[in-house]
Amino acid sequence: MVFKEASRLRPSSAVILNNLAFAEDKLGQEADAIVAYKEAIRLDAKYAKALNGLGYVYDKTGRPVEAIDLLKQAVSIKPDYVVAHYNLGKAYFDAGRFPDAVVCPIASGSLFTKIAKGFGEWLDLEDAHRPVPERRLGRGDLGGVGLRRGGDVADTRRNRDV
């Protein structure tokens, strides 16, 4: 694995260890991920991504109380870290602390507004109420016809609009 080799070559890199832990978690190797996250946090105690990652793995493996402490640290270090807020709310929920899960900071205040505004710009919500026209697309060379809602699609092979 690439990250294991990188961590062997640069054992003092919290970023590499965090990436290794993330990959191990995704491969279902939670025990190895926990070790790598802990080492990353040992190297950089204020590394919010590693704190969030370890908190996530703890919650996922049935240790939500331990997860809450780590996720609260991640959120205090990086208050606009949306994923850590989400994971904190989920850990509260999994620990049976439903009022805390509901009142989790992501559900209130300026952070939610900031997120909603970001999604609004991405989705262009000002135009969301208008119907989007359908266009039929044909690529004879691919043998199919599809539908696309809105926007222009270019046939890059022929450098012309479809």
Disulfide bonds with the S-S distance in Angstrom:
none
